[in-house]
Amino acid sequence: MESLIIPTWQVTFLCGIFTWIIVSSIFNVTRMIRSLSQPWVSSYVISGIPIILQIQKYQHTVLDALFTGLSCVVSVPFYTGFLPLLFWSGHGKLARQMTLLMAFCDYTGNCIKDVVSAPRPKSPPVRILTVTEDEKENAMEYGLPSSHTLNTVCLSGYLLHYVLSCNEKSDASFQLASFAFVCLFVGLIGLGRIYLGMHSVVDIVSGLVLGLAILAFWLCIHDHVDNFVVSGQNVTSFWAALSLLLLFAYPTPEFPTPSFEYHTAFTGVALGIVTGVQQTYEHFHHENVARVFTPRLQMAAFSGRILIGIPTILVVKFCSKALAKWILPITANALGISIRSSGYVPGLTGPSTVKKSNGYLQKMLLFGNQDSLDVDTGIRLLQYAGLAWSVVDLVPSIFSKLSL
């Protein structure tokens, strides 16, 4: 059970974010930054079109398939499907770190995208190849920085750090080969985004630089973050408050894009993972749990985990969404908060359904230019939080009952 004592640093951190939300809203910081950065970035995007066209002269079906496949491998949906398997394989610390790092990258990268609101390369003359639905949605986002490049640098770099840390006795040739492979992989991802017409050179370079900066920062704090998640004070309530504040701290783009939805989903994932791990660390996620490809967790048992775990978390995702769609509108109405729905709740798709009140809660939540809250944001957050919680709490409990 968590302590009732709230550490001072948590209060200071949350108050700092809340203060930033108020200050940035009053002084319209997002528009100020955009007015300075957008023209500069847009000029580089336009001037970089000849480079894109030069690369696309080598168009070939093999290259189309290669770079499209690589883009899918480093996409958010891929990581969303891969991370549960990493948890269930017994590599809990690696899975926790990669999940939180992914959430951090996703939030930071999307914030910058929507602050700058820089365009992607214009088509025509650039050929834009979007095969999957995920890529079509990505094309609706702003360009700088390249999320694929940013995420690849951070996650492959952290994975390299983890592997080398676990194999401290490895020789120099193995370390050099591993580093070269990661560099080649990052290079192919960046080149592929240009070849597919999804990004300009300035997007790729910014994603690379930002990714290296985030990776360096994360390597300085990852042990502290993990210690806090597994054994800290006031973990769940702090992370819930942090997640809520991050929703309000997110900048408003020049025009609506899917970036905010992506961040909301992965913020919910991080909340669910932290909540579940904090409660069940000693049972399912400590360092001595069975790991795949060892006598304690053979491939047959791991396959059984996948066959049981995947359907279970999908059912939880569906139930979490249905429950949130029922609870949140009722709660908002009870508190007198004006709400609307972008599509999840058909009855709320029109103007805000609650008459504005003069209460302090209403004023606090609607201090910006908006006159109502989109209830879909809360539904999406709770939906993915429930999904992630089931990955690290409910599903491992089922594995334990079934001796898997």
Disulfide bonds with the S-S distance in Angstrom:
none
